C-alpha cells in the first residue's frame, strides 16, 4: 500500500493530494462533502502548487476550465466542519504549504460552478 509519509520522507516539499471533485458540501446535521469522486495525485511539488495547477489537474480528469470555481483544503488532523479553509489566494496557498512541512497527504475539495447556486 502506498504511504506518502514513507515515500516522501527524503523528499521535503513533495506530497500527495487527495482531490475530492464533482461533489458538494452538505448543510445537513453532519457537514460533509458528498457525491463526486476522489482521486490521488502523487509527487506534487509544493514549489509549483497553485490554482492554475489545480485547474489543470481537473481538466485532465475531464472537467472544462469553466467548470472549476472554488477550492478548499482541510487542515490535517481536523474534521471537515472545523478544519475547512478556503484555497484561492497566494496567502491561502502559503497557509496550506505550512502543513506540507509536516504532512504528506493533503485533502483538497472543489465546488463546481453548477453547484454554487445551491449554496
C-alpha positions in Angstrom: 0.0 0.0 0.0 1.3 3.5 -0.9 2.3 5.5 2.2 3.1 9.1 1.3 4.8 9.7 4.7 7.3 6.9 3.8 7.5 7.8 0.1 8.4 11.4 0.7 10.5 11.0 3.8 13.6 12.1 1.9 11.9 14.5 -0.4 10.8 17.6 1.5 8.2 19.7 -0.3 6.7 16.7 -2.1 3.3 15.4 -1.1 0.1 13.6 -2.3 -3.2 15.5 -2.9 -6.4 13.7 -2.1 -8.6 15.6 -4.5 -12.4 15.5 -3.9 -14.2 16.7 -7.0 -17.6 16.9 -8.7 -19.5 16.8 -5.4 -20.8 19.4 -3.0 -20.8 20.3 0.7 -23.9 19.2 2.6 -25.5 21.6 5.0 -27.4 19.0 6.9 -26.7 17.8 10.5 -23.4 16.1 9.5 -21.4 18.6 7.5 -19.7 16.6 4.7 -18.7 16.6 1.1 -20.9 14.2 -0.8 -21.2 12.9 -4.3 -18.4 13.3 -6.8 -15.2 11.3 -6.9 -11.8 11.1 -5.1 -8.5 11.0 -6.9 -5.0 10.9 -5.5 -2.3 12.9 -7.3 1.2 11.8 -6.2 4.5 13.6 -6.4 3.1 17.1 -6.1 5.9 19.6 -5.7 5.0 22.3 -3.3 7.1 24.8 -5.2 4.7 24.7 -8.1 1.3 24.3 -6.4 -1.2 27.0 -7.5 -4.8 27.4 -8.5 -3.7 27.1 -12.1 -2.1 23.7 -11.3 -5.3 22.5 -9.6 -7.4 23.7 -12.5 -5.1 21.8 -14.9 -5.5 18.6 -12.8 -9.2 18.8 -13.0 -9.1 19.4 -16.8 -7.1 16.2 -17.0 -9.9 14.5 -15.1 -12.4 15.6 -17.7 -13.7 18.9 -16.5 -13.7 22.1 -18.5 -11.9 25.2 -17.4 -15.3 26.9 -17.0 -16.5 24.2 -14.5 -13.9 24.8 -11.8 -14.6 27.7 -9.4 -13.8 27.2 -5.7 -11.2 25.2 -3.8 -10.9 24.4 -0.1 -8.5 22.4 1.9 -8.9 20.5 5.2 -6.4 21.3 7.9 -4.7 17.9 8.7 -5.9 16.4 11.8 -9.1 18.5 11.9 -12.6 17.3 11.0 -14.2 18.9 7.9 -16.5 21.2 9.9 -13.7 22.9 11.9 -10.8 22.4 9.5 -12.1 23.6 6.2 -10.2 26.5 4.8 -10.5 28.5 1.5 -7.9 28.0 -1.1 -7.8 30.7 -3.7 -5.3 33.4 -2.9 -1.5 33.3 -2.5 -2.0 33.7 1.3 -4.2 30.6 1.3 -1.6 28.6 -0.5 1.2 29.8 1.8 -1.0 28.6 4.7 -1.6 25.2 3.1 2.1 24.7 2.4 2.9 25.2 6.1 1.1 21.9 6.6 3.1 20.2 3.9 6.2 20.6 6.0 4.8 18.0 8.5 2.2 16.1 6.5 2.5 14.4 3.1 -1.2 13.9 2.4 -3.4 17.0 1.9 -7.1 16.9 1.3 -8.5 19.3 -1.3 -12.2 19.9 -2.1 -13.6 21.7 -5.1 -17.0 23.1 -5.8 -18.1 23.4 -9.5 -19.9 26.4 -10.9 -23.1 24.5 -11.3 -23.2 23.7 -7.5 -22.6 27.3 -6.4 -26.2 28.3 -7.0 -27.3 25.8 -4.3 -25.2 27.3 -1.6 
